[in-house]
Amino acid sequence: MVIKRQNYEADCVMAGEYLFALREFALIRGICAKTLLEGTNLDMHILLNPPRHILATEISQVGANLVNALGDQLSSAVEFGNSMFVGIHGPLGVAIQGANTLFEAANLFQKYMITRSGINDINIQFDNDLIRISVKELPLEGKSRQIHVQNFYNLASLISILNITKQLLRNQKLRGDIIFNLPYKPSPTFVLSNTDGISVNFDQDECELVLPSSWAALPISQLDKELVDTAMSQCDDDLARFSSKDLGSEIAYLLEISKGSCPTIEEISAHFHMSPSSLQRQLREKDLTYTKIRTQVLCKKASKLLAETNYSIGDIATYVGFSDASNFSKAFKAWQGDSPGTYREKIASKT
């Protein structure tokens, strides 16, 4: 059986926790923040308080900067992978700890990984003898990172997956060989070989971790069910947004959850750590504008108020952020096809 990562046409963000991991590793290696941020639109503050999501193109550049500042890159990849335990995956890391077996945890990981990273393509194949886990990077905006950068993160990802697997199965006596198949040439400084029962095959076709198939059915050490259920609910919410993920839907989500007045384009662009002009340019490439997205979100909020309250149309217009009832009525009709009054009458007639 093969478990494949859910693929969507546009994966434009990554979880902020991964920026935190890059920052911590850079600090340990004495790499300055200015070096990490080179070639990005990010500032120092984001390294202190990463947001929930960051544009994948930006965090990808930070990751490349880190690798290029390192010396022994493959050995460093092992060290970086060893720092990436299950907690770095946020709600997904909690959710998979509610699975009954490693096989179930792998299915959950593959299903929800898109909510954490738009870069990694991870495939897991279960057969009678082995579990094969392969990883590769997906291009962003049609461009791939340099091969040595890809090699670093592919290997680090497999090291992290092995560590997570061992963490999930920490109460089990694990038996069998652990094999890494790597598309690199042997290096005298490479520290993974012949340790902890691990063997390494170099000059292979892809980056792959091979585990005993008997591990798949082993029960894992589970967390508190209530916490796991909460994490699963958040994963489902995130997946619903990422199923048709693009920058426009991410902006719409930020507007939908905003409290009080609607965020300005300056505030939205600050969330993505880019200038308003950069945000507008990316939206134009998708035939979108901030105003169009904002109007649709406000009309969606207004529809709920028209259907569920007795507020006047003027009050609803003011509440959702329109300057006057006339502008609201025009925008609502263009979006919904009916005027606010007609829409409310139709809803009332159905109840």
LINHU-V898658 format. One line per field, one symbol per residue. phi: phi as a letter, one per 30 degrees, with the letter a starting at -180 (. if undefined). burial: + if it has 16 or more other ideal C-beta (glycine too) atoms within 10 Angstrom, else -. Layout:
phi: ???
burial: ???
This chain:
phi: .cccddcbdbccbbddeddedddddddddicddddddeiccdcdddddbdddbbeddddddeddddddcdcddddddddddddccdddchedddeddcddbdddddddeddceddcbccdcccbccbdcbccbcbbccdchiccdeddddeedddeddddddddedddcdccddbjdcbccbdbdebdcdcddhbhiccbcchcdbcbccbddddecddcddcedddddddddddddddddddbdadddddeddddcdciddedddddddddhbdedddddddddchbbdddddddddddddeddddcbcedddddedddjddadddddddddddcjbdeddedddddddc
burial: --+-+----++++++++++-+++-++----+-+--++--+++---++--+--+++++++++++++++-++--+++++++++--+-+-++++++++++++-++++++++++++++++++++++++-+---++++++++--+----+---+++++++++++++++++--++--------+++++++-----+-+-------+------+++++++-++-+-+-------+--++-++--++-++--+++++++++++------++-+--+++++++----++-++----+-+--+++++++-+++-++------+--++--+++--+--++-++--++---+--++-------
